[in-house]
Amino acid sequence: MKTCLIVDDSRVIRKVARQIFEAIGYACEEAEDGRKALDACTAKLPDFVLLDWNMPVLNGLEFLRALRLLPGGDKPNVVFCTTENDLSHIQEALGAGANEYIMKPFDADIIRGKLEQLGLIES
């Protein structure tokens, strides 16, 4: 079973995302900040990371840069999921190693579309 790490400081966002990913067939873990997410990835890399930008301790961009330096850290697909929608934020995220970028609020169709686009599920 494919694994997903949902990283967001909002419990509601994590819960909604978890329901979507579990319905698609992913086993999910959650982290409420970038430090806890990095600890989880150090223990076991997920196949996919849904990542918020603005979080305490380590923000999404700091987490992503640290993830990509871990052994095998280039493997997880990372999709930023945030309210930061200006072009400079998107370019910075993609430049740091994000695979894709989606805006909040999101729904199951948006998540499915990104997973299809990344070749992680079939349409």
Rosetta constraint file for C-alpha pairs under 8 A:
AtomPair CA 1 CA 25 HARMONIC 7.20 0.50
AtomPair CA 1 CA 26 HARMONIC 6.29 0.50
AtomPair CA 1 CA 27 HARMONIC 6.65 0.50
AtomPair CA 2 CA 25 HARMONIC 7.39 0.50
AtomPair CA 2 CA 26 HARMONIC 5.12 0.50
AtomPair CA 2 CA 27 HARMONIC 6.27 0.50
AtomPair CA 2 CA 46 HARMONIC 7.75 0.50
AtomPair CA 2 CA 47 HARMONIC 6.07 0.50
AtomPair CA 3 CA 26 HARMONIC 5.26 0.50
AtomPair CA 3 CA 27 HARMONIC 4.74 0.50
AtomPair CA 3 CA 28 HARMONIC 5.79 0.50
AtomPair CA 3 CA 29 HARMONIC 7.85 0.50
AtomPair CA 3 CA 46 HARMONIC 5.13 0.50
AtomPair CA 3 CA 47 HARMONIC 5.19 0.50
AtomPair CA 3 CA 48 HARMONIC 6.35 0.50
AtomPair CA 4 CA 21 HARMONIC 7.52 0.50
AtomPair CA 4 CA 26 HARMONIC 6.21 0.50
AtomPair CA 4 CA 27 HARMONIC 6.15 0.50
AtomPair CA 4 CA 28 HARMONIC 4.80 0.50
AtomPair CA 4 CA 29 HARMONIC 6.35 0.50
AtomPair CA 4 CA 46 HARMONIC 5.57 0.50
AtomPair CA 4 CA 47 HARMONIC 5.99 0.50
AtomPair CA 4 CA 48 HARMONIC 4.68 0.50
AtomPair CA 4 CA 49 HARMONIC 5.60 0.50
AtomPair CA 4 CA 50 HARMONIC 7.38 0.50
AtomPair CA 5 CA 28 HARMONIC 5.80 0.50
AtomPair CA 5 CA 29 HARMONIC 4.90 0.50
AtomPair CA 5 CA 30 HARMONIC 5.56 0.50
AtomPair CA 5 CA 31 HARMONIC 7.30 0.50
AtomPair CA 5 CA 37 HARMONIC 7.60 0.50
AtomPair CA 5 CA 46 HARMONIC 6.21 0.50
AtomPair CA 5 CA 48 HARMONIC 6.33 0.50
AtomPair CA 5 CA 49 HARMONIC 4.78 0.50
AtomPair CA 5 CA 50 HARMONIC 6.34 0.50
AtomPair CA 6 CA 14 HARMONIC 6.13 0.50
AtomPair CA 6 CA 17 HARMONIC 7.19 0.50
AtomPair CA 6 CA 18 HARMONIC 7.26 0.50
AtomPair CA 6 CA 28 HARMONIC 7.15 0.50
AtomPair CA 6 CA 29 HARMONIC 6.27 0.50
AtomPair CA 6 CA 30 HARMONIC 4.77 0.50
AtomPair CA 6 CA 31 HARMONIC 6.28 0.50
AtomPair CA 6 CA 49 HARMONIC 5.93 0.50
AtomPair CA 6 CA 50 HARMONIC 4.92 0.50
AtomPair CA 6 CA 51 HARMONIC 6.38 0.50
AtomPair CA 7 CA 14 HARMONIC 7.19 0.50
AtomPair CA 7 CA 30 HARMONIC 5.92 0.50
AtomPair CA 7 CA 31 HARMONIC 4.83 0.50
AtomPair CA 7 CA 32 HARMONIC 5.76 0.50
AtomPair CA 7 CA 33 HARMONIC 6.40 0.50
AtomPair CA 7 CA 34 HARMONIC 7.05 0.50
AtomPair CA 7 CA 37 HARMONIC 6.44 0.50
AtomPair CA 7 CA 49 HARMONIC 7.24 0.50
AtomPair CA 7 CA 50 HARMONIC 6.04 0.50
AtomPair CA 7 CA 51 HARMONIC 4.92 0.50
AtomPair CA 7 CA 52 HARMONIC 6.03 0.50
AtomPair CA 8 CA 13 HARMONIC 6.88 0.50
AtomPair CA 8 CA 14 HARMONIC 6.22 0.50
AtomPair CA 8 CA 30 HARMONIC 7.92 0.50
AtomPair CA 8 CA 31 HARMONIC 6.52 0.50
AtomPair CA 8 CA 32 HARMONIC 5.04 0.50
AtomPair CA 8 CA 33 HARMONIC 6.26 0.50
AtomPair CA 8 CA 51 HARMONIC 6.43 0.50
AtomPair CA 8 CA 52 HARMONIC 5.07 0.50
AtomPair CA 8 CA 55 HARMONIC 6.88 0.50
AtomPair CA 9 CA 14 HARMONIC 7.99 0.50
AtomPair CA 9 CA 31 HARMONIC 7.60 0.50
AtomPair CA 9 CA 32 HARMONIC 4.29 0.50
AtomPair CA 9 CA 33 HARMONIC 5.78 0.50
AtomPair CA 9 CA 52 HARMONIC 7.73 0.50
AtomPair CA 9 CA 55 HARMONIC 5.77 0.50
AtomPair CA 9 CA 56 HARMONIC 7.51 0.50
AtomPair CA 10 CA 14 HARMONIC 6.36 0.50
AtomPair CA 10 CA 32 HARMONIC 7.06 0.50
AtomPair CA 11 CA 15 HARMONIC 6.13 0.50
AtomPair CA 11 CA 32 HARMONIC 7.56 0.50
AtomPair CA 12 CA 16 HARMONIC 6.21 0.50
AtomPair CA 13 CA 17 HARMONIC 6.03 0.50
AtomPair CA 14 CA 18 HARMONIC 5.91 0.50
AtomPair CA 14 CA 30 HARMONIC 6.80 0.50
AtomPair CA 15 CA 19 HARMONIC 6.32 0.50
AtomPair CA 16 CA 20 HARMONIC 6.47 0.50
AtomPair CA 17 CA 21 HARMONIC 6.16 0.50
AtomPair CA 18 CA 22 HARMONIC 5.91 0.50
AtomPair CA 18 CA 28 HARMONIC 6.34 0.50
AtomPair CA 19 CA 23 HARMONIC 6.11 0.50
AtomPair CA 20 CA 24 HARMONIC 6.46 0.50
AtomPair CA 20 CA 107 HARMONIC 7.93 0.50
AtomPair CA 20 CA 108 HARMONIC 5.71 0.50
AtomPair CA 20 CA 111 HARMONIC 7.76 0.50
AtomPair CA 21 CA 25 HARMONIC 6.37 0.50
AtomPair CA 21 CA 26 HARMONIC 5.37 0.50
AtomPair CA 21 CA 27 HARMONIC 7.60 0.50
AtomPair CA 21 CA 28 HARMONIC 7.25 0.50
AtomPair CA 22 CA 26 HARMONIC 4.90 0.50
AtomPair CA 22 CA 27 HARMONIC 6.16 0.50
AtomPair CA 22 CA 28 HARMONIC 6.90 0.50
AtomPair CA 30 CA 37 HARMONIC 7.68 0.50
AtomPair CA 31 CA 36 HARMONIC 5.60 0.50
AtomPair CA 31 CA 37 HARMONIC 5.19 0.50
AtomPair CA 31 CA 40 HARMONIC 7.97 0.50
AtomPair CA 32 CA 36 HARMONIC 6.87 0.50
AtomPair CA 32 CA 37 HARMONIC 7.50 0.50
AtomPair CA 32 CA 55 HARMONIC 7.73 0.50
AtomPair CA 33 CA 37 HARMONIC 6.29 0.50
AtomPair CA 33 CA 55 HARMONIC 5.65 0.50
AtomPair CA 33 CA 56 HARMONIC 5.84 0.50
AtomPair CA 33 CA 57 HARMONIC 6.33 0.50
AtomPair CA 33 CA 58 HARMONIC 6.32 0.50
AtomPair CA 33 CA 59 HARMONIC 7.08 0.50
AtomPair CA 34 CA 38 HARMONIC 6.03 0.50
AtomPair CA 34 CA 55 HARMONIC 6.98 0.50
AtomPair CA 34 CA 56 HARMONIC 7.40 0.50
AtomPair CA 34 CA 57 HARMONIC 6.50 0.50
AtomPair CA 34 CA 58 HARMONIC 4.43 0.50
AtomPair CA 34 CA 59 HARMONIC 5.60 0.50
AtomPair CA 34 CA 60 HARMONIC 6.09 0.50
AtomPair CA 34 CA 62 HARMONIC 7.48 0.50
AtomPair CA 34 CA 63 HARMONIC 5.16 0.50
AtomPair CA 35 CA 39 HARMONIC 6.24 0.50
AtomPair CA 35 CA 57 HARMONIC 6.27 0.50
AtomPair CA 35 CA 58 HARMONIC 5.49 0.50
AtomPair CA 35 CA 63 HARMONIC 7.11 0.50
AtomPair CA 36 CA 40 HARMONIC 6.19 0.50
AtomPair CA 37 CA 41 HARMONIC 6.21 0.50
AtomPair CA 37 CA 63 HARMONIC 7.53 0.50
AtomPair CA 38 CA 42 HARMONIC 6.06 0.50
AtomPair CA 38 CA 63 HARMONIC 6.45 0.50
AtomPair CA 38 CA 66 HARMONIC 7.48 0.50
AtomPair CA 38 CA 67 HARMONIC 6.58 0.50
AtomPair CA 39 CA 43 HARMONIC 6.35 0.50
AtomPair CA 40 CA 44 HARMONIC 6.22 0.50
AtomPair CA 40 CA 45 HARMONIC 7.38 0.50
AtomPair CA 41 CA 45 HARMONIC 4.50 0.50
AtomPair CA 41 CA 46 HARMONIC 6.73 0.50
AtomPair CA 41 CA 67 HARMONIC 7.38 0.50
AtomPair CA 42 CA 70 HARMONIC 7.40 0.50
AtomPair CA 45 CA 72 HARMONIC 7.71 0.50
AtomPair CA 45 CA 73 HARMONIC 7.34 0.50
AtomPair CA 45 CA 76 HARMONIC 7.09 0.50
AtomPair CA 46 CA 76 HARMONIC 6.12 0.50
AtomPair CA 47 CA 75 HARMONIC 7.29 0.50
AtomPair CA 47 CA 76 HARMONIC 4.74 0.50
AtomPair CA 47 CA 77 HARMONIC 6.37 0.50
AtomPair CA 48 CA 76 HARMONIC 5.11 0.50
AtomPair CA 48 CA 77 HARMONIC 4.73 0.50
AtomPair CA 48 CA 78 HARMONIC 5.88 0.50
AtomPair CA 48 CA 79 HARMONIC 7.92 0.50
AtomPair CA 49 CA 76 HARMONIC 6.74 0.50
AtomPair CA 49 CA 77 HARMONIC 6.18 0.50
AtomPair CA 49 CA 78 HARMONIC 4.69 0.50
AtomPair CA 49 CA 79 HARMONIC 6.28 0.50
AtomPair CA 50 CA 78 HARMONIC 6.08 0.50
AtomPair CA 50 CA 79 HARMONIC 5.13 0.50
AtomPair CA 50 CA 80 HARMONIC 6.01 0.50
AtomPair CA 50 CA 81 HARMONIC 6.40 0.50
AtomPair CA 51 CA 60 HARMONIC 6.19 0.50
AtomPair CA 51 CA 78 HARMONIC 6.93 0.50
AtomPair CA 51 CA 79 HARMONIC 6.02 0.50
AtomPair CA 51 CA 80 HARMONIC 4.63 0.50
AtomPair CA 51 CA 81 HARMONIC 5.55 0.50
AtomPair CA 51 CA 82 HARMONIC 7.76 0.50
AtomPair CA 52 CA 59 HARMONIC 7.81 0.50
AtomPair CA 52 CA 60 HARMONIC 5.59 0.50
AtomPair CA 52 CA 80 HARMONIC 5.81 0.50
AtomPair CA 52 CA 81 HARMONIC 5.16 0.50
AtomPair CA 52 CA 82 HARMONIC 5.33 0.50
AtomPair CA 53 CA 59 HARMONIC 5.79 0.50
AtomPair CA 53 CA 60 HARMONIC 4.19 0.50
AtomPair CA 53 CA 61 HARMONIC 6.36 0.50
AtomPair CA 53 CA 80 HARMONIC 6.89 0.50
AtomPair CA 53 CA 81 HARMONIC 7.25 0.50
AtomPair CA 53 CA 82 HARMONIC 5.84 0.50
AtomPair CA 53 CA 84 HARMONIC 7.53 0.50
AtomPair CA 54 CA 59 HARMONIC 5.49 0.50
AtomPair CA 54 CA 60 HARMONIC 6.38 0.50
AtomPair CA 54 CA 82 HARMONIC 7.76 0.50
AtomPair CA 55 CA 59 HARMONIC 4.75 0.50
AtomPair CA 55 CA 60 HARMONIC 6.73 0.50
AtomPair CA 58 CA 62 HARMONIC 5.84 0.50
AtomPair CA 58 CA 63 HARMONIC 6.05 0.50
AtomPair CA 59 CA 63 HARMONIC 6.15 0.50
AtomPair CA 60 CA 64 HARMONIC 6.08 0.50
AtomPair CA 60 CA 80 HARMONIC 7.87 0.50
AtomPair CA 61 CA 65 HARMONIC 6.25 0.50
AtomPair CA 61 CA 93 HARMONIC 6.64 0.50
AtomPair CA 61 CA 96 HARMONIC 7.27 0.50
AtomPair CA 62 CA 66 HARMONIC 6.29 0.50
AtomPair CA 63 CA 67 HARMONIC 5.98 0.50
AtomPair CA 64 CA 68 HARMONIC 6.19 0.50
AtomPair CA 64 CA 96 HARMONIC 6.87 0.50
AtomPair CA 64 CA 97 HARMONIC 7.03 0.50
AtomPair CA 64 CA 98 HARMONIC 7.40 0.50
AtomPair CA 65 CA 69 HARMONIC 6.68 0.50
AtomPair CA 65 CA 96 HARMONIC 6.05 0.50
AtomPair CA 65 CA 97 HARMONIC 7.35 0.50
AtomPair CA 66 CA 70 HARMONIC 6.77 0.50
AtomPair CA 67 CA 73 HARMONIC 5.22 0.50
AtomPair CA 67 CA 74 HARMONIC 7.63 0.50
AtomPair CA 68 CA 72 HARMONIC 7.78 0.50
AtomPair CA 68 CA 73 HARMONIC 4.43 0.50
AtomPair CA 68 CA 74 HARMONIC 5.13 0.50
AtomPair CA 68 CA 97 HARMONIC 7.14 0.50
AtomPair CA 69 CA 73 HARMONIC 6.00 0.50
AtomPair CA 69 CA 74 HARMONIC 7.63 0.50
AtomPair CA 70 CA 74 HARMONIC 7.79 0.50
AtomPair CA 77 CA 98 HARMONIC 7.36 0.50
AtomPair CA 77 CA 99 HARMONIC 5.94 0.50
AtomPair CA 78 CA 97 HARMONIC 7.78 0.50
AtomPair CA 78 CA 98 HARMONIC 5.10 0.50
AtomPair CA 78 CA 99 HARMONIC 5.33 0.50
AtomPair CA 78 CA 100 HARMONIC 6.74 0.50
AtomPair CA 79 CA 98 HARMONIC 5.92 0.50
AtomPair CA 79 CA 99 HARMONIC 5.75 0.50
AtomPair CA 79 CA 100 HARMONIC 4.67 0.50
AtomPair CA 79 CA 101 HARMONIC 5.24 0.50
AtomPair CA 79 CA 102 HARMONIC 7.04 0.50
AtomPair CA 80 CA 93 HARMONIC 7.47 0.50
AtomPair CA 80 CA 98 HARMONIC 6.84 0.50
AtomPair CA 80 CA 100 HARMONIC 6.46 0.50
AtomPair CA 80 CA 101 HARMONIC 4.68 0.50
AtomPair CA 80 CA 102 HARMONIC 6.10 0.50
AtomPair CA 81 CA 101 HARMONIC 6.10 0.50
AtomPair CA 81 CA 102 HARMONIC 4.89 0.50
AtomPair CA 81 CA 103 HARMONIC 5.47 0.50
AtomPair CA 81 CA 104 HARMONIC 6.22 0.50
AtomPair CA 82 CA 102 HARMONIC 6.72 0.50
AtomPair CA 82 CA 103 HARMONIC 5.18 0.50
AtomPair CA 82 CA 104 HARMONIC 5.36 0.50
AtomPair CA 83 CA 103 HARMONIC 5.66 0.50
AtomPair CA 83 CA 104 HARMONIC 5.39 0.50
AtomPair CA 83 CA 105 HARMONIC 7.93 0.50
AtomPair CA 84 CA 89 HARMONIC 6.51 0.50
AtomPair CA 84 CA 90 HARMONIC 7.91 0.50
AtomPair CA 84 CA 103 HARMONIC 7.53 0.50
AtomPair CA 85 CA 89 HARMONIC 6.70 0.50
AtomPair CA 85 CA 90 HARMONIC 6.86 0.50
AtomPair CA 85 CA 103 HARMONIC 6.94 0.50
AtomPair CA 86 CA 90 HARMONIC 6.59 0.50
AtomPair CA 87 CA 91 HARMONIC 6.08 0.50
AtomPair CA 88 CA 92 HARMONIC 6.02 0.50
AtomPair CA 89 CA 93 HARMONIC 6.13 0.50
AtomPair CA 90 CA 94 HARMONIC 6.21 0.50
AtomPair CA 90 CA 101 HARMONIC 6.91 0.50
AtomPair CA 91 CA 95 HARMONIC 5.87 0.50
AtomPair CA 92 CA 96 HARMONIC 6.15 0.50
AtomPair CA 93 CA 97 HARMONIC 6.58 0.50
AtomPair CA 93 CA 98 HARMONIC 5.54 0.50
AtomPair CA 93 CA 101 HARMONIC 7.93 0.50
AtomPair CA 94 CA 98 HARMONIC 4.59 0.50
AtomPair CA 94 CA 99 HARMONIC 6.43 0.50
AtomPair CA 94 CA 100 HARMONIC 7.00 0.50
AtomPair CA 94 CA 101 HARMONIC 7.98 0.50
AtomPair CA 100 CA 114 HARMONIC 7.57 0.50
AtomPair CA 102 CA 106 HARMONIC 7.58 0.50
AtomPair CA 102 CA 110 HARMONIC 7.93 0.50
AtomPair CA 106 CA 110 HARMONIC 6.06 0.50
AtomPair CA 106 CA 111 HARMONIC 7.23 0.50
AtomPair CA 107 CA 111 HARMONIC 6.45 0.50
AtomPair CA 108 CA 112 HARMONIC 5.98 0.50
AtomPair CA 109 CA 113 HARMONIC 5.97 0.50
AtomPair CA 110 CA 114 HARMONIC 6.35 0.50
AtomPair CA 111 CA 115 HARMONIC 6.25 0.50
AtomPair CA 112 CA 116 HARMONIC 6.07 0.50
AtomPair CA 112 CA 121 HARMONIC 7.73 0.50
AtomPair CA 113 CA 117 HARMONIC 6.04 0.50
AtomPair CA 114 CA 118 HARMONIC 6.15 0.50
AtomPair CA 115 CA 119 HARMONIC 6.21 0.50
AtomPair CA 115 CA 120 HARMONIC 5.10 0.50
AtomPair CA 115 CA 121 HARMONIC 5.76 0.50
AtomPair CA 116 CA 120 HARMONIC 5.76 0.50
AtomPair CA 116 CA 121 HARMONIC 5.08 0.50
AtomPair CA 116 CA 122 HARMONIC 5.83 0.50
AtomPair CA 116 CA 123 HARMONIC 6.22 0.50
